[in-house]
Amino acid sequence: MSFDLQSRLAERRAAHLYRQRPLLDSPQGPEVVVDGQPLLAFCSNDYLGLANHPEVIRALQRGAEQWGVGGGASHLVIGHSGPHHALEEALAEFTGRPRALLFSTGYMANLAAVTALVGQGDTVLEDRLNHASLLDAGLLSGARFSRYLHNDAASLASRLEKATGNTLVVTDGVFSMDGDLADLPNLCTVAKAKGAWVMVDDAHGFGPLGANGGGIVEQFGLGLDDVQVLVGTLGKAFGTAGAFVAGSEELIETLIQFARPYIYTTSQPPAVACATLKSLELLRSEGWRREHLARLIARFREGAEAIGLALMDSPTPIQPILIGDSERAMKLSALLKARGILVGAIRPPTVPAGSARLRVTLSAAHSEAQLERLLEALAACWPEVRDA
Ligand SMILES: *Cc1c(COP(=O)(O)O)cnc(C)c1O
């Protein structure tokens, strides 16, 4: 008996699925240095351009001066400091919910919420394209786990018929690899009819969506009666790190009492919470970031369609170009890189087999001229891949 890691790695390489980590030698922003090469990047989730914002940096620095660096302990011991608490109150107010609870990562927030709410004898129903952290959470919970067809309220309804115990319906708000929006009005209606709760992970909606950046629930005007568990992450449009769950007083207390991924981990550095308080302020007040982003999205879609690229049904800064074959997706990514443009190729198992794609993401930090550079490079490189 031995672990044959070598053949496992070789198989992955042969399937064009081998992954490598680009080494970033600069802060986040449209112009980055990767593996020593200056590149114009369209692959970060820093949708509003706040990850390297001078005021957010300053808030982090001041936070470190006042609160030190480490969180020191878990929230329940002695790690819950003033900035964490102030941020929770600000996020509750922002989402219009009684309370919010801060986590160190979105992955942990999802594990925490699902496993604290359902277990053996219960049911968790998930969109089949949900983020990996939600799928992992469903499996870990021990509840009966079933995936419904992507964004399909009828498919959800038929699974709800067979559900037992407490039932939690879980969906991404904006699907992270496709960029489309969950059909929340219909999903929530179907769930409500069966007394199921709805949990929405709006990692990619907070910031870009909603008049004030309040994400998909703001866009659709949905409240606590429709979406009982609302998750946001802070490492994307907020530009910092961490995540939150927002909901009722009872929900948040339940997480504090029972959610193991909340209880058994050190709090995030308080200075990071100071930085997020500042980025939340900018995210809410600087509507021009959302407006500029919306113009870039419209221009990208128009330009890409003119080139003949296959886009997806996405009104968000996530604008995938569907290629299909992993090798061809890698090729297009490499051709763009040779022209100084960085766009990540996303392959199975992150996306379903046969749906490899280039995941273009746009940011309010991109200029219109930078977007035109991307379109020109795509126009030049695409025929080579299409006709290969
Ligand atoms: C990025 C992401 C997460 C994980 O959040 P982290 O804070 O990066 O751990 C969870 N859900 C979705 C939909 C995401 O895109």
The ligand as an SDF file (V2000), in Angstrom:
LIG
                    3D

 15 15  0  0  0  0  0  0  0  0999 V2000
  -15.3650   33.4080   -3.0370 C   0  0  0  0  0  0  0  0  0  0  0  0
  -16.6380   32.7460   -2.6430 C   0  0  0  0  0  0  0  0  0  0  0  0
  -16.7880   32.1650   -1.3850 C   0  0  0  0  0  0  0  0  0  0  0  0
  -15.6490   32.0290   -0.4260 C   0  0  0  0  0  0  0  0  0  0  0  0
  -15.3650   33.2170    0.1830 O   0  0  0  0  0  0  0  0  0  0  0  0
  -13.9050   33.4090    0.8000 P   0  0  0  0  0  0  0  0  0  0  0  0
  -14.0470   34.5620    1.7070 O   0  0  0  0  0  0  0  0  0  0  0  0
  -13.0010   33.6430   -0.3380 O   0  0  0  0  0  0  0  0  0  0  0  0
  -13.5960   32.1340    1.5370 O   0  0  0  0  0  0  0  0  0  0  0  0
  -18.0240   31.6770   -1.0390 C   0  0  0  0  0  0  0  0  0  0  0  0
  -19.0530   31.7180   -1.9040 N   0  0  0  0  0  0  0  0  0  0  0  0
  -18.9360   32.2260   -3.1410 C   0  0  0  0  0  0  0  0  0  0  0  0
  -20.1130   32.2370   -4.0480 C   0  0  0  0  0  0  0  0  0  0  0  0
  -17.7160   32.7420   -3.5480 C   0  0  0  0  0  0  0  0  0  0  0  0
  -17.5760   33.2220   -4.7680 O   0  0  0  0  0  0  0  0  0  0  0  0
  1  2  1  0
  2  3  1  0
  2 14  2  0
  3  4  1  0
  3 10  2  0
  4  5  1  0
  5  6  1  0
  6  7  2  0
  6  8  1  0
  6  9  1  0
 10 11  1  0
 11 12  2  0
 12 13  1  0
 12 14  1  0
 14 15  1  0
M  END
$$$$
